[in-house]
Amino acid sequence: MRASGILLPVSSIPSKYGIGTFSKEAYEFVDFLRKAGQKYWQILPLGPTGDGDSPYPSFSTFAGNPYYIDLEALIEKGMLTKEDCESCDWGGSEAYVDYEKVYLSRFRVLRKAFGISRIEEDKDFQAFVKENDFWLANYALYMAIKDSFGGKSWSEWDEDIRRRKPEAVSKYQEQLKEEILFYEFQQYLFETQWMKLKKYANENGVQIIGDIPIYVAFDSADTWASPELFQFDSEGMPTGVAGCPPDSFSATGQLWGNPLYRWDYHKETGYAWWIQRISYCYKLYDVVRIDHFRGFDEYYNIPFGDPTAEKGRWEKGPGYDLFRALKESLGDLDVIAEDLGFLTKEVIALVKKTGYPGMKILQFGFGDGADNAYLPHNYPCNCIVYTGTHDNDTTYGWFCSINYRDRNFAKNYLSKFLNVKFDKKDVVWNFIEAALASVSDTAVIPMQDYLGLGGEARINTPSTLGNNWKWRMVKGQTGSGLAGKIHKICRQYERAD
């Protein structure tokens, strides 16, 4: 069945108080999706963010980001006052997130709400803690200890707690009891509000496409609590880290720094941790996009401590064995395989064997000849087409930046593909229409493209720091007629009723 959706991070919703949240504006966006005939809302990872503000290296693969808790809902429950929230400095722009100010203000008001909540007496909270004990206890303890060490990574903690000596764990559990409860309180609010929003989306015919990174962050509760899952040495430090080799995007490659999995151990345990992780994802999402799918076939191992990714080597991953185990345990799963970049025959074969749809990025189609796999006439039905992703410039920004030859090729190609004259006044809609007109079962368009925005609205520039993950939609920016325009063009290409 042909369908379409829109990519918009939760952080980009025009909520009050500095960053997008599970607020009434999020519900209004679901209403917008329904009016626009969309079946999917794709978001970025929901985990707590650390240095660099990226949602990909998170302090936990299971926890939710407390930034997304709707403070107005806490005002309605009497946990906060409007004055509490409005007295904080959330940054000076509605169009961009100031993460430092959001961090300082958010935890200030959440601590106040926690102080008067008497949450430990709440039976629903008690049930939540019990149900999520398999990850929540370690996460809350980890964050409380991390705070007590001034925010340092666990690798810099005192030896006894760094190594999780039982007596040290007991000591910190007792000393930091209130702080641990505070982090459990945050996660309870996050899950309660998110599940309510997800339910509303589902009831309105909108499914959530979640996004999970293949790897976890080194500075995370996952690595501290379960070092046996990772390639660590006897001192508990990585022997190698993840990344990508040098390519046309980066001469020295991409050094992500994530610890690598001990795939032999995962296999011995029947991939129990992965089954638990993916199972939990389907509580939060309806469809899961797995980032860097290539890493399941082969992963790039960079010696720990190297300043660049140039001296890494490819090593064998679990291959189809992992997905066989997932299917046997969880049944058929709605997964999107992020299969971008240089792909070997083995990776292509793995994606095909799983049956998962891969990704096609329209912006990648115009630098080579007619056999380019990202040109719409080469798409299979079983794929997800995007004009661009969170790692691309907006389509307008990209189109303005490419060379004359590629721009001319794009104009001529789209004119022939759509059998219309290229619309110079509304450049982006040519690309949107090409994605929607393709044979791809599903088309997902970033919200910035539907708004016709330029490079100022780019979400992320890979391998850069300091100016990413900030863009926000401004309230009222969608206008009164945009949903109808989207619905009309999606219905034209049989992607909406």
N, C-alpha and C positions, 0 to 999 in steps of 0.2 A: 504493500500500500504506500503510495506516494505521500510524503508529508514534509513539513518545514518547521523551522524553529528559529529562535533568536538567541544569540550569545550576549549575555550581560552579567558581569560579576555582581554579586550581592553588594560589594563595596561601592559599586557605581550607581546604586539606587539613590535618588535624591531625598534621602531621609534627613531629619534634623540631627544636629549634634555631630557634625564633622565627617561622617562616613555612612554609607548605606547600611541599613539594618533590616530586621524582620518587622518593619513598621507598616503603617497603613499604606505608605507609598509602595511597598513591595506587593501588597494585595492589589493596589491599583495597577501595578505593572502586569500582574496576572490577568486582571480584567482587560488590559490593553492587548495582551496575547490572545485572549479568547475572541475579542472583537476583530483582531487581525487574522483569525483563522489558523493560528499557530498551534501545533501539537506539542512542541518542545520548548522548554526554557533551559538553555545550557549555562552553567555557572562554572566558576573556577573552584579549586579546593577550598574547603570550609575550615581547615585547621588553623590553630593559633599561629600567628606569624612572629618571626624574630627579627634579627638584624637583616636589613635590606628590604624588609616588608613584603617579601615574596610569599605567596601562599603555598609554594611548593616545598621548601624545607621547613617543616613544622615541628613544634615541640612534641607532637604526638600524632600518630597516624589515625587515632580514634577520636581525639578530642575536637571540640568545636571552638571557633574564634569568639572570645567574649566581646570583641568589637561589634559583633552583629546582633547582640542582645538589644531589643527595642526598649529604650529608656522610658518612652511614653507609656508603655504597658506597665512599667514599675510605678510610674506616677499614678496611674489609674488604680493600682493595688495599694496605694498608700505607703509604698516603700521609699519613695522619693517625692520631692515637691518640684514644681516647675522651676522655682527659684534655685534649687540645688543644681539643676542642669544648666540653666541659663547663666549662672554665675561663673561657669567654667569657660576657658578659652579653647575653642574647638578649631581654631585656624581662621584665616581671613578670607577664604574662598569657598563658594558653593560648588565650584567646578572641579576642585582638586582636594585630595585628602592630605592633611598635614599630620603624618603619622605620629610624630613626637608629641604634638599637642593632644591628639586623640588618646594616645597611651596614657599620658599624665592625667587627663581629665576623666577618662573612662574608668580607670581603676579607683580614682577618688570617689566617684559617685556610686560605683558598685560596692565599695567597702561600706559606704553609708547605708545603702540598701540592705546589705548583709547584716549590718549591726542591729537593725531593727526587725529583721525578718523572722527570727526564732525558727529558722529553717529546720533545725535538727528535730523539731517536734512535728513537722509536716509528714504525714504518712505517705503521701505521694513521693516526696523527696526520699524517704527511707527506702521505698520500693525501687526507685531509680538507682540509688547507690548499690543496693543488693544486686539488681539485674545487670549492672555494668561493672561489677567488681573486677572482672577479668582485665580491665584496662584502667578504670577510674582510680583505684587505690594507688597504683604506681604513678599515674600521671599527677594526681594531686600532691602526693608526697614529693615527687620530683620537683614540681614547681615551687613548693614551699621551701624545700632545701635550697634550690637554685636562688630564690630570693634571699635566703639567709646568708648565702655566699656572695651577695652583691651582683647577682645575675650571671655569674661565671658558669661556663659549661661544666658538666660533671667530671670531665677529665682533669679539672683544676681543683676539685674538692679534696678535703682531707682523705687520706688513704683508706681509712676504715669505712667511710660511707661511700666513697668512690667504688670500693669493691663490694659494697652491700653486705658487710659483716653483720650477722643477725643482731648482735648487741647494739651496733651503731644504728641500724634501722629502727629498732625498738626505742632507742634514745630519742631520735628525731621525731618519730611518730608521737611521742609523748610531749616533747618540747614544742612542737609545731602544730599541735592538735587544732587550734583555732584557724591557723592559716590553711591547713589541709581542708578543713570544712569550708573555708571561703572558696577554694578552687572547685570543690564539689558543688557548691552553690551556683557558681558560674555555669558549670556544665549542665546542671539541672535546668537553669533558665534557658540556656542555649537550646537544648534538645526539646524542651516543652514548646518554645516559640517556633522553632524550625519545623517540628512535626505538624503543628497547627497550620503553618503556611503551606507546607507540602500537601497536606490534606485539602486545603482550599484550592490549590492548583489542580490536583487530581480531580476534584469534584467539578472543576471547570474545563475538563478535557485536556489539561496541560500536564505533560510528564516532565520530570526533572532529569536532565543529563548532568550527572556529577562528574568530577574529574579527580583522579588520584595519580600521584607520581609513582613510578615504579619503585623508587627508593625512599628511604626515610632519612631524616637529618641526623648527622652525628650528634649534635646537641639536642637530644630528645629522650623522652622517657622510654621509648622503645629500645634504644641501644643500651641505656643504663640498666634497665630491668631485665633485658634478655640478650646479653652479649653473645650467647651461644649461637644466635641466629646469623652472626656476622663474621666476616674475615678479620678477626682481631688477633693480636699477638698475646704473649703471656702477660704483658703489662696492661692489657686491655685497650690497646691502641690499634687503629687500622693498619693492615699490611699494604693495602691498596685502596684507592678511592675511585669513584665513578666520574665519568665525563665523556667527551667526544673528541675524536682526533681532529687535527687541522683540516680545514676545508675552505670553500670559497667565502664562508661567513667569517672565519677566524683563522689567521695564519698560525696561531699557536694552539688551536683547539679550544674546547670548553672544559675547564676544570671545575666540576660541580662540587666535589669534595665529599659526597655521600659515601658512607661505608657500603661495601659490597656484601652480598649474601653468601653464606656458606650453603651452596645449593645441595651439597652432599648430605648435610644435616637435615635440610628441609625434606629431602627425598626420604631419608630414614624415618622421619616423623609423619610420613604420609601427607606432607605439606599442610600440617595442622594449622600453623600460624597464618598461612595464606588463605586457607578456607575460612578461618575466623575473621580475617580482615575483610575479605570480599563479601562474606555473609553480612557483616556489619554495614558495608557500603549499601547493600540493597534494603537496609532499613532506612537509610537517609535519602537514597536516590532511586529512580526507576530504571535508568540506564547509566552505565559507568564507562567513561572514557579513560583508558589506561595509557598514561604518558610513557613515551619511549619504549614502545612495544618491542623494538628490535632487541632490547636487552634480555629478553627471554630466550632468544636464539643464541646470541653472542653478546657479551658485555665487555666494555672497554675498561681495562684495569690499569690505573695510573699509579706508579709508586708513591706511597704516602710521603708527603714532604716536598715533592717536586713542585716547582713554581708554575709550571705550565703542563698542558696535556700532551706534549709532543712525544714523550717516551713511553706512552702506554702500550698495552698489547691486548688483542682480542682473545677472550677465553669463552669456553662453551657454557651456555646457560642450560636451564632445565628442558627447554623445548616443549614439545606437546605433552610431555609427561605431567607437567603442572596442570594444564588445562583439562586433561583427562581426569585428574583427581578432583578438580573443581566441579566438573560436570557430574561425576559419580556422586559427589556429596551434595551439590546444590542444584543439580538439574541444568537445563538450558538457561543461559544467562544472556541478557541484553548488554553486550559490550561493544564499544567502539575502540578499535586498535589504532593508536597513534603510530602510523607506519611511515612517517615522513623522513626525509633525508636519504642518504645513500642506502639502498636496500640490496642485499645479496639474494641470490636465488633461494637460499635456505630460509631467509626471513619471509620472502614472498610465499614460499611453500607452507610455512608455519601459519601465516595469517589465513591462507586458503583452507588449510586443514581445520582450523578452529571454526571456520564459517563466519567469523566476525567481520563486519564491514570495516574497511580501512578509510583513510581520509584523502580527499582531493582538495587542493588549495588552488583556486583559480589564479591568484596572483603569480603562482609558480609556472604558469603555462606559457608565458610569452617570451622566454629568453632563448628558446631552441626552435627546432623545426616542427613540422606537423605531427611527428611521432611522439611529441612530448606527452607523457602520461597524465599531465594536469590540464590538458586541453579537453573541453567537454566532449568532443566526438570520440575520445578514447576511454571514457568512463565505463565501468561496468555498472549494472544496476545496484549491486550490493556494495555501496559505498556511501559516505557522507560527504557532500560537497560544501565547501566554505568559500566565500570570497577571500577571506583571510581569517587568521586566528588571533588570539591575544598576543602572540609573538610577532605578528606582522604589523606594518603600518596600516592605517586605515586605507581603504581602496583609493580614496581621493588623494591622500598624501602619497601613496605609492605611485599612482598614475602620474602625478606631477613630478616625481623624482626620477622616473626611468628614462633611458635614452630615447632619442627620436626614433631609431629603428624599431625598438620594442613597442613604443607607443603606437607607431604606424601599423605594426603587425597586429596589435590588439584591436585597433579601430577596424581594420579590414576584416579580421577574423570574426569579430562580433557582428559586424554588419551582415556577413554571409551566413553565420550561424543562426542569427535571429531573423534573417531576411528582411531587415529594416536598415535605414540609414542610421549610422552612429550618432547619438544625440550629444552634441558638444555642450549643450546648455545643462544637461543633467548627466554628467559622465558616469557617475556611480551606478545609476539605474541600469545602464547597459550591462554591467557586470552582474548585478543582482539578477537581472532577467535571464542572463545566460546560465547562471547557477540553477535557477528555478526551472528553466526549460530543459536542462540536461536529463539524462535517463536515470541519474542517481536517485535511489529510493528516498533519500532524505537530504534536504538542503538547510543549512544553518547559516544565518547571516548575522554578523556582529551588529549590535544596535547602532554603533557609530556610522556604519554604512547606510543604514536606513535614514539616518539623520543628515547624511551627506557631509560629515565632518572631515577635517584635514588632520595633519600630523599632530596637532595639539591634543588630539583625543586618543593617541596611541596608548595602549595599555602597558606594553613591555618591549624593550629593546634588548634581546639576549646579550649576555656578556657585558652588560653595563650596570652600574649601580647609581642610586641617588635620585632618579627621576621616573621610576616605574611604579605601576600599580596604583596610580593616583587619580586617573580621570574619573569624573562623576558626571552623570546626566543631571542637568539643571531642571528643577520643577517646571512643568509646562512646556518643556522643549519638544515633546512629541507632537504638540499642536492638535487641533481638532480633527483633521482629516487624514492623518497618517495611517491610523489603523485600517480605515476603509480602503486606502490606496494599496496597502500591503495585502489585505484580504482579496481585493479584486485581482491583483496580479498572481497571487497564489492559486486562486480559483481557476484562473485562465490556464495554468499549467497543472491542474488537477492535484494540487497540494492542499486544498481547503474545500470545504463543502459550500 
